[in-house]
């Protein structure tokens, strides 16, 4: 009887150890919950922040270029109207009027030349298009962050999505070389995002 009890205890001990080992292996295979120091999550958030700042910088630049385009356009129109209205001849002598008209015509041509040289409207279109691209990237990255936090079992698919979005972000940078926002635009973008609480 004692030998049988001893054998039973030995068998029970082996079963217990085996169960603990199996539980340990299963626990090792379960994805660990995300914490604030997760390097992958930090990389995703950094990409989201960069895309968000670049998006805002492009929209700010587009607004700025559009304002300049309108200002120069209005000046050119007003000067040409002034030349063709006859008001200068009415309030000035003939010789003085001729000189004034020449000066105004030169100014109108200069402003028109500046507008053509900087091609403000094309810059506006480029910045607006680029801002839309970065806006789409930002939205999808933020969605990825939410999935990463809520679905730890889908790490492989999430990593593939992250790599694809990172490649798309880098491609967007290459495509926007014709209309890169200035440091002033980037600073304004960061300030605006901070004022909106990171949005």
KETORPA-787856 format. One record per atom (N, C-alpha, C): atom name; residue in one letter; x negated, y negated, z negated. Coordinates in nm, 3 decimals. Each point is the difference from the previous one (the first is absolute). Layout:
<rs>
R   atom   res         X         Y         Z
R     CA     a         X         Y         Z
...
</rs>
This chain:
<rs>
R   atom   res         X         Y         Z
R      N     x    -0.084     0.122     0.000
R     CA     x     0.084    -0.122     0.000
R      C     x    -0.086    -0.125     0.000
R      N     x    -0.105     0.001    -0.091
R     CA     x    -0.090    -0.115    -0.006
R      C     x    -0.069    -0.024     0.133
R      N     x    -0.042     0.110     0.066
R     CA     x    -0.065    -0.015     0.130
R      C     x     0.098    -0.058     0.102
R      N     x     0.126     0.043    -0.005
R     CA     x     0.100    -0.053     0.093
R      C     x     0.024    -0.148    -0.022
R      N     x     0.010    -0.040    -0.130
R     CA     x     0.018    -0.143    -0.030
R      C     x    -0.119    -0.082     0.046
R      N     x    -0.122     0.054    -0.023
R     CA     x    -0.121    -0.069     0.043
R      C     x     0.000    -0.018     0.151
R      N     x     0.041     0.103     0.073
R     CA     x     0.005    -0.009     0.147
R      C     x     0.103    -0.100     0.046
R      N     x     0.112    -0.006    -0.070
R     CA     x     0.106    -0.096     0.036
R      C     x    -0.047    -0.143    -0.019
R      N     x    -0.072    -0.022    -0.113
R     CA     x    -0.052    -0.135    -0.025
R      C     x    -0.101    -0.040     0.107
R      N     x    -0.084     0.096     0.039
R     CA     x    -0.100    -0.028     0.102
R      C     x     0.067    -0.034     0.134
R      N     x     0.102     0.076     0.035
R     CA     x     0.073    -0.024     0.124
R      C     x     0.070    -0.135    -0.003
R      N     x     0.061    -0.035    -0.114
R     CA     x     0.070    -0.128    -0.015
R      C     x    -0.098    -0.116     0.013
R      N     x    -0.121     0.019    -0.056
R     CA     x    -0.102    -0.104     0.009
R      C     x    -0.040    -0.025     0.144
R      N     x    -0.015     0.111     0.078
R     CA     x    -0.037    -0.014     0.141
R      C     x     0.109    -0.069     0.080
R      N     x     0.125     0.037    -0.030
R     CA     x     0.114    -0.063     0.071
R      C     x     0.005    -0.150    -0.029
R      N     x    -0.023    -0.036    -0.128
R     CA     x     0.003    -0.143    -0.040
R      C     x    -0.108    -0.078     0.073
R      N     x    -0.123     0.057     0.003
R     CA     x    -0.112    -0.067     0.068
R      C     x     0.028    -0.016     0.149
R      N     x     0.055     0.104     0.061
R     CA     x     0.032    -0.004     0.142
R      C     x     0.104    -0.107     0.029
R      N     x     0.100    -0.010    -0.087
R     CA     x     0.106    -0.101     0.018
R      C     x    -0.057    -0.141    -0.009
R      N     x    -0.090    -0.022    -0.098
R     CA     x    -0.061    -0.133    -0.017
R      C     x    -0.085    -0.036     0.121
R      N     x    -0.074     0.101     0.051
R     CA     x    -0.085    -0.025     0.117
R      C     x     0.085    -0.037     0.121
R      N     x     0.112     0.074     0.019
R     CA     x     0.089    -0.030     0.112
R      C     x     0.061    -0.138    -0.013
R      N     x     0.041    -0.037    -0.121
R     CA     x     0.057    -0.134    -0.022
R      C     x    -0.102    -0.108     0.031
R      N     x    -0.127     0.025    -0.036
R     CA     x    -0.105    -0.098     0.024
R      C     x    -0.021    -0.020     0.149
R      N     x     0.002     0.113     0.076
R     CA     x    -0.020    -0.011     0.144
R      C     x     0.116    -0.075     0.065
R      N     x     0.123     0.029    -0.044
R     CA     x     0.116    -0.069     0.055
R      C     x    -0.005    -0.149    -0.032
R      N     x    -0.043    -0.032    -0.121
R     CA     x    -0.010    -0.142    -0.039
R      C     x    -0.103    -0.072     0.084
R      N     x    -0.107     0.073     0.036
R     CA     x    -0.106    -0.063     0.080
R      C     x     0.049    -0.032     0.140
R      N     x     0.098     0.079     0.051
R     CA     x     0.050    -0.021     0.134
R      C     x     0.109    -0.106     0.007
R      N     x     0.055    -0.040    -0.113
R     CA     x     0.104    -0.102    -0.003
R      C     x    -0.063    -0.138     0.016
R      N     x     0.044    -0.084     0.098
R     CA     x    -0.057    -0.133     0.017
R      C     x     0.012    -0.082    -0.127
R      N     x    -0.109    -0.065    -0.034
R     CA     x     0.000    -0.081    -0.122
R      C     x     0.076    -0.129     0.024
R      N     x     0.070    -0.051    -0.101
R     CA     x     0.074    -0.125     0.016
R      C     x    -0.095    -0.116     0.028
R      N     x     0.052    -0.098     0.075
R     CA     x    -0.081    -0.116     0.036
R      C     x    -0.024    -0.088    -0.121
R      N     x    -0.122    -0.050    -0.013
R     CA     x    -0.028    -0.097    -0.105
R      C     x    -0.059    -0.125     0.062
R      N     x    -0.018    -0.103    -0.080
R     CA     x    -0.040    -0.129     0.052
R      C     x    -0.142    -0.003     0.055
R      N     x    -0.080     0.101    -0.029
R     CA     x    -0.138     0.001     0.047
R      C     x    -0.018     0.095     0.117
R      N     x     0.108     0.046     0.060
R     CA     x    -0.006     0.088     0.116
R      C     x    -0.069    -0.076     0.114
R      N     x    -0.113     0.053     0.047
R     CA     x    -0.078    -0.069     0.103
R      C     x     0.075    -0.007     0.133
R      N     x     0.071     0.106     0.034
R     CA     x     0.075     0.002     0.125
R      C     x     0.112    -0.103    -0.004
R      N     x     0.072    -0.002    -0.110
R     CA     x     0.107    -0.099    -0.016
R      C     x    -0.056    -0.141     0.005
R      N     x    -0.115    -0.020    -0.060
R     CA     x    -0.063    -0.133     0.002
R      C     x    -0.036    -0.040     0.143
R      N     x    -0.049     0.096     0.079
R     CA     x    -0.035    -0.028     0.139
R      C     x     0.124    -0.037     0.081
R      N     x     0.110     0.071    -0.024
R     CA     x     0.125    -0.029     0.071
R      C     x     0.050    -0.140    -0.037
R      N     x    -0.007    -0.031    -0.129
R     CA     x     0.046    -0.133    -0.044
R      C     x    -0.089    -0.111     0.055
R      N     x    -0.130     0.025     0.009
R     CA     x    -0.091    -0.100     0.058
R      C     x     0.035    -0.026     0.146
R      N     x     0.029     0.107     0.074
R     CA     x     0.039    -0.016     0.140
R      C     x     0.130    -0.077     0.011
R      N     x     0.094     0.029    -0.089
R     CA     x     0.128    -0.071    -0.001
R      C     x    -0.021    -0.149    -0.026
R      N     x    -0.087    -0.030    -0.095
R     CA     x    -0.027    -0.141    -0.032
R      C     x    -0.068    -0.071     0.117
R      N     x    -0.097     0.065     0.064
R     CA     x    -0.069    -0.062     0.113
R      C     x     0.096    -0.026     0.116
R      N     x     0.085     0.098     0.028
R     CA     x     0.096    -0.017     0.109
R      C     x     0.100    -0.110    -0.032
R      N     x     0.041    -0.009    -0.126
R     CA     x     0.095    -0.102    -0.041
R      C     x    -0.060    -0.140     0.012
R      N     x    -0.124    -0.015    -0.044
R     CA     x    -0.067    -0.130     0.008
R      C     x    -0.021    -0.041     0.146
R      N     x    -0.044     0.095     0.082
R     CA     x    -0.024    -0.030     0.142
R      C     x     0.131    -0.035     0.071
R      N     x     0.107     0.072    -0.034
R     CA     x     0.132    -0.032     0.056
R      C     x     0.040    -0.143    -0.031
R      N     x    -0.009    -0.038    -0.126
R     CA     x     0.038    -0.135    -0.041
R      C     x    -0.089    -0.105     0.064
R      N     x    -0.131     0.029     0.009
R     CA     x    -0.094    -0.095     0.061
R      C     x     0.036    -0.026     0.146
R      N     x     0.039     0.105     0.073
R     CA     x     0.038    -0.017     0.140
R      C     x     0.127    -0.084     0.013
R      N     x     0.098     0.023    -0.086
R     CA     x     0.124    -0.078     0.008
R      C     x    -0.025    -0.146    -0.038
R      N     x    -0.087    -0.022    -0.096
R     CA     x    -0.035    -0.138    -0.038
R      C     x    -0.071    -0.069     0.115
R      N     x    -0.093     0.072     0.064
R     CA     x    -0.073    -0.055     0.114
R      C     x     0.095    -0.031     0.115
R      N     x     0.096     0.088     0.025
R     CA     x     0.098    -0.023     0.107
R      C     x     0.081    -0.126    -0.028
R      N     x     0.040    -0.019    -0.124
R     CA     x     0.077    -0.119    -0.038
R      C     x    -0.085    -0.126     0.020
R      N     x    -0.127     0.008    -0.039
R     CA     x    -0.090    -0.114     0.013
R      C     x    -0.023    -0.037     0.147
R      N     x    -0.027     0.102     0.082
R     CA     x    -0.024    -0.025     0.143
R      C     x     0.126    -0.055     0.067
R      N     x     0.115     0.050    -0.040
R     CA     x     0.126    -0.046     0.058
R      C     x     0.024    -0.147    -0.035
R      N     x    -0.037    -0.038    -0.122
R     CA     x     0.016    -0.140    -0.041
R      C     x    -0.090    -0.091     0.084
R      N     x    -0.126     0.042     0.019
R     CA     x    -0.092    -0.079     0.083
R      C     x     0.051    -0.010     0.143
R      N     x     0.051     0.109     0.053
R     CA     x     0.051     0.001     0.137
R      C     x     0.113    -0.101     0.017
R      N     x     0.090    -0.003    -0.097
R     CA     x     0.113    -0.093     0.007
R      C     x    -0.046    -0.145    -0.015
R      N     x    -0.095    -0.025    -0.090
R     CA     x    -0.049    -0.136    -0.022
R      C     x    -0.065    -0.055     0.127
R      N     x    -0.092     0.079     0.058
R     CA     x    -0.068    -0.046     0.122
R      C     x     0.098    -0.014     0.115
R      N     x     0.097     0.093     0.008
R     CA     x     0.099    -0.008     0.108
R      C     x     0.085    -0.125    -0.010
R      N     x     0.043    -0.032    -0.122
R     CA     x     0.082    -0.120    -0.020
R      C     x    -0.080    -0.127     0.033
R      N     x    -0.126    -0.004    -0.040
R     CA     x    -0.084    -0.117     0.029
R      C     x    -0.014    -0.022     0.150
R      N     x    -0.026     0.108     0.073
R     CA     x    -0.015    -0.010     0.146
R      C     x     0.129    -0.050     0.064
R      N     x     0.113     0.054    -0.044
R     CA     x     0.129    -0.041     0.056
R      C     x     0.028    -0.147    -0.028
R      N     x    -0.023    -0.042    -0.124
R     CA     x     0.027    -0.140    -0.038
R      C     x    -0.089    -0.096     0.079
R      N     x    -0.128     0.034     0.015
R     CA     x    -0.091    -0.087     0.074
R      C     x     0.041    -0.011     0.147
R      N     x     0.039     0.110     0.059
R     CA     x     0.043    -0.004     0.140
R      C     x     0.130    -0.079     0.018
R      N     x     0.091     0.014    -0.096
R     CA     x     0.123    -0.079     0.004
R      C     x    -0.031    -0.148    -0.011
R      N     x    -0.095    -0.032    -0.089
R     CA     x    -0.039    -0.140    -0.020
R      C     x    -0.059    -0.059     0.128
R      N     x    -0.078     0.080     0.070
R     CA     x    -0.061    -0.047     0.126
R      C     x     0.107    -0.025     0.105
R      N     x     0.094     0.091     0.012
R     CA     x     0.100    -0.011     0.106
R      C     x     0.121    -0.086    -0.032
R      N     x     0.011    -0.047    -0.122
R     CA     x     0.119    -0.075    -0.041
R      C     x     0.000    -0.145     0.045
R      N     x    -0.117    -0.056     0.029
R     CA     x    -0.011    -0.140     0.038
R      C     x    -0.006    -0.095    -0.119
R      N     x     0.004     0.051    -0.120
R     CA     x    -0.003    -0.085    -0.119
R      C     x    -0.132    -0.073    -0.014
R      N     x    -0.108     0.063     0.042
R     CA     x    -0.131    -0.064    -0.015
R      C     x    -0.007    -0.123     0.091
R      N     x     0.047     0.013     0.123
R     CA     x    -0.003    -0.115     0.093
R      C     x     0.091    -0.113    -0.048
R      N     x     0.110     0.038    -0.065
R     CA     x     0.096    -0.101    -0.045
R      C     x    -0.056    -0.086    -0.112
R      N     x    -0.081     0.057    -0.087
R     CA     x    -0.049    -0.074    -0.117
R      C     x    -0.147    -0.040     0.011
R      N     x    -0.060     0.021     0.117
R     CA     x    -0.142    -0.035     0.018
R      C     x    -0.018    -0.065     0.136
R      N     x    -0.111    -0.072     0.010
R     CA     x    -0.034    -0.058     0.130
R      C     x    -0.037     0.113     0.096
R      N     x    -0.005    -0.032     0.127
R     CA     x    -0.025     0.103     0.101
R      C     x    -0.136     0.066    -0.019
R      N     x    -0.102    -0.084    -0.023
R     CA     x    -0.135     0.056    -0.018
R      C     x    -0.009     0.083    -0.128
R      N     x     0.057    -0.053    -0.108
R     CA     x    -0.004     0.072    -0.128
R      C     x     0.080     0.130     0.009
R      N     x     0.113    -0.005     0.067
R     CA     x     0.084     0.119     0.012
R      C     x    -0.074     0.111     0.075
R      N     x    -0.073    -0.039     0.104
R     CA     x    -0.075     0.099     0.078
R      C     x    -0.105     0.070    -0.088
R      N     x    -0.069    -0.081    -0.079
R     CA     x    -0.102     0.057    -0.089
R      C     x     0.063     0.092    -0.105
R      N     x     0.111    -0.045    -0.058
R     CA     x     0.068     0.079    -0.103
R      C     x     0.049     0.133     0.058
R      N     x     0.057    -0.008     0.119
R     CA     x     0.050     0.123     0.064
R      C     x    -0.113     0.098     0.027
R      N     x    -0.114    -0.052     0.042
R     CA     x    -0.115     0.088     0.024
R      C     x    -0.045     0.070    -0.129
R      N     x    -0.004    -0.075    -0.109
R     CA     x    -0.041     0.057    -0.129
R      C     x     0.101     0.107    -0.044
R      N     x     0.129    -0.031     0.011
R     CA     x     0.103     0.096    -0.042
R      C     x    -0.004     0.124     0.089
R      N     x    -0.019    -0.021     0.130
R     CA     x    -0.007     0.114     0.092
R      C     x    -0.119     0.090    -0.034
R      N     x    -0.113    -0.064    -0.034
R     CA     x    -0.118     0.078    -0.039
R      C     x     0.028     0.080    -0.128
R      N     x     0.067    -0.064    -0.096
R     CA     x     0.031     0.068    -0.126
R      C     x     0.094     0.118     0.024
R      N     x     0.101    -0.021     0.086
R     CA     x     0.095     0.107     0.030
R      C     x    -0.071     0.118     0.066
R      N     x    -0.092    -0.032     0.093
R     CA     x    -0.075     0.107     0.068
R      C     x    -0.091     0.073    -0.099
R      N     x    -0.058    -0.076    -0.093
R     CA     x    -0.090     0.061    -0.099
R      C     x     0.077     0.097    -0.090
R      N     x     0.116    -0.045    -0.048
R     CA     x     0.080     0.088    -0.085
R      C     x     0.048     0.123     0.076
R      N     x     0.039    -0.020     0.125
R     CA     x     0.043     0.114     0.082
R      C     x    -0.115     0.097     0.023
R      N     x    -0.122    -0.057     0.020
R     CA     x    -0.118     0.084     0.019
R      C     x    -0.033     0.081    -0.125
R      N     x     0.011    -0.065    -0.115
R     CA     x    -0.025     0.072    -0.127
R      C     x     0.100     0.114    -0.017
R      N     x     0.126    -0.029     0.032
R     CA     x     0.105     0.102    -0.014
R      C     x    -0.028     0.119     0.093
R      N     x    -0.045    -0.032     0.121
R     CA     x    -0.030     0.106     0.096
R      C     x    -0.123     0.079    -0.041
R      N     x    -0.103    -0.071    -0.048
R     CA     x    -0.125     0.066    -0.037
R      C     x     0.020     0.099    -0.115
R      N     x     0.070    -0.043    -0.103
R     CA     x     0.021     0.087    -0.116
R      C     x     0.114     0.101     0.022
R      N     x     0.082    -0.027     0.100
R     CA     x     0.109     0.092     0.037
R      C     x     0.078     0.043    -0.125
R      N     x     0.055    -0.097    -0.068
R     CA     x     0.068     0.025    -0.127
R      C     x     0.111     0.103     0.012
R      N     x     0.077    -0.009     0.109
R     CA     x     0.115     0.090     0.013
R      C     x    -0.045     0.146     0.012
R      N     x    -0.108     0.023     0.072
R     CA     x    -0.051     0.137     0.011
R      C     x    -0.051     0.049    -0.135
R      N     x    -0.062    -0.089    -0.076
R     CA     x    -0.046     0.035    -0.134
R      C     x     0.118     0.034    -0.091
R      N     x     0.106    -0.077     0.013
R     CA     x     0.120     0.027    -0.080
R      C     x     0.054     0.140     0.030
R      N     x     0.008     0.032     0.128
R     CA     x     0.051     0.132     0.041
R      C     x    -0.090     0.112    -0.051
R      N     x    -0.132    -0.020     0.007
R     CA     x    -0.095     0.102    -0.045
R      C     x     0.011     0.023    -0.150
R      N     x     0.004    -0.109    -0.076
R     CA     x     0.010     0.012    -0.146
R      C     x     0.133     0.063    -0.042
R      N     x     0.108    -0.039     0.068
R     CA     x     0.132     0.056    -0.034
R      C     x     0.004     0.150     0.029
R      N     x    -0.054     0.040     0.115
R     CA     x    -0.003     0.142     0.035
R      C     x    -0.085     0.079    -0.100
R      N     x    -0.118    -0.053    -0.034
R     CA     x    -0.088     0.068    -0.095
R      C     x     0.064     0.008    -0.138
R      N     x     0.065    -0.108    -0.041
R     CA     x     0.069     0.001    -0.129
R      C     x     0.106     0.108    -0.006
R      N     x     0.071     0.021     0.113
R     CA     x     0.101     0.105     0.004
R      C     x    -0.060     0.139    -0.013
R      N     x    -0.118     0.020     0.063
R     CA     x    -0.068     0.129    -0.009
R      C     x    -0.042     0.029    -0.144
R      N     x    -0.062    -0.100    -0.064
R     CA     x    -0.044     0.019    -0.139
R      C     x     0.119     0.014    -0.095
R      N     x     0.110    -0.064     0.033
R     CA     x     0.121     0.013    -0.083
R      C     x     0.051     0.144     0.003
R      N     x    -0.001     0.061     0.117
R     CA     x     0.042     0.140     0.013
R      C     x    -0.094     0.092    -0.078
R      N     x    -0.129    -0.025     0.013
R     CA     x    -0.098     0.082    -0.073
R      C     x     0.020    -0.014    -0.150
R      N     x     0.019    -0.122    -0.046
R     CA     x     0.019    -0.026    -0.143
R      C     x     0.122     0.074    -0.054
R      N     x     0.109    -0.005     0.073
R     CA     x     0.122     0.069    -0.044
R      C     x    -0.022     0.150    -0.012
R      N     x    -0.067     0.059     0.098
R     CA     x    -0.022     0.145    -0.004
R      C     x    -0.100     0.041    -0.108
R      N     x    -0.098    -0.086    -0.026
R     CA     x    -0.095     0.032    -0.108
R      C     x     0.070    -0.005    -0.135
R      N     x     0.084    -0.100    -0.021
R     CA     x     0.074    -0.009    -0.126
R      C     x     0.091     0.121    -0.019
R      N     x     0.059     0.048     0.110
R     CA     x     0.081     0.123    -0.007
R      C     x    -0.088     0.118    -0.039
R      N     x    -0.121     0.004     0.056
R     CA     x    -0.093     0.109    -0.032
R      C     x    -0.040    -0.003    -0.147
R      N     x    -0.021    -0.118    -0.055
R     CA     x    -0.033    -0.012    -0.142
R      C     x     0.111     0.059    -0.086
R      N     x     0.125    -0.031     0.035
R     CA     x     0.114     0.054    -0.076
R      C     x     0.005     0.152     0.010
R      N     x    -0.024     0.053     0.120
R     CA     x    -0.001     0.145     0.017
R      C     x    -0.114     0.065    -0.078
R      N     x    -0.114    -0.067     0.000
R     CA     x    -0.117     0.055    -0.071
R      C     x     0.027     0.011    -0.150
R      N     x     0.072    -0.096    -0.053
R     CA     x     0.031     0.000    -0.143
R      C     x     0.110     0.101    -0.036
R      N     x     0.094     0.019     0.092
R     CA     x     0.117     0.082    -0.032
R      C     x    -0.011     0.144     0.049
R      N     x    -0.087     0.026     0.097
R     CA     x    -0.008     0.134     0.059
R      C     x    -0.145     0.050     0.000
R      N     x    -0.054     0.034    -0.116
R     CA     x    -0.140     0.044    -0.008
R      C     x    -0.028     0.132     0.072
R      N     x     0.104     0.075     0.034
R     CA     x    -0.022     0.128     0.068
R      C     x    -0.033    -0.018     0.148
R      N     x     0.024    -0.120     0.054
R     CA     x    -0.020    -0.023     0.144
R      C     x    -0.130    -0.075     0.029
R      N     x    -0.105     0.027    -0.075
R     CA     x    -0.125    -0.074     0.013
R      C     x    -0.061     0.011     0.140
R      N     x     0.001     0.118     0.060
R     CA     x    -0.061     0.017     0.132
R      C     x     0.067    -0.089     0.105
R      N     x     0.132     0.005     0.003
R     CA     x     0.075    -0.082     0.096
R      C     x    -0.021    -0.148    -0.027
R      N     x    -0.006    -0.037    -0.127
R     CA     x    -0.020    -0.140    -0.036
R      C     x    -0.139    -0.049     0.040
R      N     x    -0.100     0.085    -0.012
R     CA     x    -0.135    -0.038     0.041
R      C     x    -0.007    -0.020     0.151
R      N     x     0.069     0.084     0.074
R     CA     x     0.004    -0.015     0.145
R      C     x     0.068    -0.133     0.037
R      N     x     0.107    -0.032    -0.069
R     CA     x     0.070    -0.126     0.026
R      C     x    -0.090    -0.120    -0.033
R      N     x    -0.072     0.011    -0.110
R     CA     x    -0.090    -0.108    -0.040
R      C     x    -0.109    -0.022     0.104
R      N     x    -0.061     0.108     0.048
R     CA     x    -0.106    -0.010     0.100
R      C     x     0.054    -0.062     0.130
R      N     x     0.122     0.039     0.038
R     CA     x     0.061    -0.054     0.121
R      C     x     0.028    -0.150    -0.014
R      N     x     0.051    -0.041    -0.116
R     CA     x     0.028    -0.142    -0.024
R      C     x    -0.128    -0.082    -0.007
R      N     x    -0.105     0.057    -0.058
R     CA     x    -0.129    -0.068    -0.006
R      C     x    -0.055    -0.022     0.141
R      N     x     0.011     0.103     0.085
R     CA     x    -0.046    -0.012     0.139
R      C     x     0.083    -0.105     0.075
R      N     x     0.131    -0.004    -0.027
R     CA     x     0.086    -0.098     0.064
R      C     x    -0.034    -0.142    -0.045
R      N     x    -0.035    -0.014    -0.127
R     CA     x    -0.040    -0.132    -0.053
R      C     x    -0.128    -0.048     0.067
R      N     x    -0.097     0.089     0.013
R     CA     x    -0.128    -0.037     0.064
R      C     x     0.022    -0.034     0.148
R      N     x     0.089     0.073     0.066
R     CA     x     0.031    -0.028     0.140
R      C     x     0.068    -0.137     0.013
R      N     x     0.087    -0.032    -0.095
R     CA     x     0.068    -0.130     0.001
R      C     x    -0.103    -0.113    -0.015
R      N     x    -0.103     0.023    -0.081
R     CA     x    -0.107    -0.099    -0.014
R      C     x    -0.070    -0.024     0.132
R      N     x    -0.027     0.109     0.072
R     CA     x    -0.068    -0.011     0.129
R      C     x     0.088    -0.071     0.103
R      N     x     0.130     0.027    -0.005
R     CA     x     0.092    -0.060     0.097
R      C     x     0.024    -0.149    -0.025
R      N     x    -0.031    -0.046    -0.121
R     CA     x     0.029    -0.140    -0.037
R      C     x    -0.124    -0.089     0.005
R      N     x    -0.105     0.042     0.069
R     CA     x    -0.123    -0.080     0.003
R      C     x     0.022    -0.134     0.071
R      N     x     0.102    -0.009     0.084
R     CA     x     0.027    -0.124     0.072
R      C     x     0.067    -0.105    -0.089
R      N     x     0.050     0.040    -0.115
R     CA     x     0.069    -0.096    -0.088
R      C     x    -0.025     0.039    -0.146
R      N     x    -0.122    -0.018    -0.045
R     CA     x    -0.034     0.033    -0.138
R      C     x     0.035    -0.118    -0.091
R      N     x     0.077     0.023    -0.106
R     CA     x     0.032    -0.109    -0.094
R      C     x    -0.127    -0.055    -0.065
R      N     x     0.003    -0.126    -0.036
R     CA     x    -0.115    -0.063    -0.064
R      C     x    -0.003     0.036    -0.150
R      N     x    -0.112    -0.033    -0.064
R     CA     x    -0.011     0.022    -0.144
R      C     x     0.110    -0.075    -0.076
R      N     x     0.035    -0.117     0.053
R     CA     x     0.107    -0.080    -0.063
R      C     x     0.133     0.074     0.006
R      N     x     0.027     0.065     0.112
R     CA     x     0.125     0.076     0.014
R      C     x     0.002     0.120    -0.094
R      N     x    -0.116     0.068    -0.013
R     CA     x    -0.008     0.115    -0.091
R      C     x     0.018    -0.045    -0.146
R      N     x    -0.060    -0.114    -0.034
R     CA     x     0.014    -0.051    -0.137
R      C     x     0.145    -0.035    -0.029
R      N     x     0.066    -0.062     0.096
R     CA     x     0.141    -0.035    -0.017
R      C     x     0.086     0.127    -0.012
R      N     x    -0.037     0.102     0.076
R     CA     x     0.075     0.127    -0.005
R      C     x    -0.012     0.063    -0.137
R      N     x    -0.123     0.005    -0.054
R     CA     x    -0.021     0.061    -0.133
R      C     x     0.075    -0.079    -0.107
R      N     x    -0.006    -0.133     0.011
R     CA     x     0.068    -0.084    -0.099
R      C     x     0.152     0.022     0.006
R      N     x     0.053     0.011     0.122
R     CA     x     0.143     0.021     0.015
R      C     x     0.045     0.134    -0.055
R      N     x    -0.079     0.104     0.027
R     CA     x     0.034     0.133    -0.050
R      C     x    -0.004     0.003    -0.153
R      N     x    -0.101    -0.066    -0.055
R     CA     x    -0.012    -0.005    -0.146
R      C     x     0.118    -0.076    -0.060
R      N     x     0.041    -0.109     0.065
R     CA     x     0.112    -0.079    -0.049
R      C     x     0.131     0.078     0.005
R      N     x     0.010     0.091     0.097
R     CA     x     0.121     0.083     0.014
R      C     x    -0.008     0.126    -0.085
R      N     x    -0.103     0.012    -0.080
R     CA     x    -0.013     0.117    -0.086
R      C     x    -0.050     0.122     0.074
R      N     x    -0.085    -0.021     0.101
R     CA     x    -0.060     0.111     0.074
R      C     x     0.082     0.050     0.115
R      N     x     0.103    -0.071     0.040
R     CA     x     0.087     0.046     0.109
R      C     x    -0.032    -0.076     0.128
</rs>
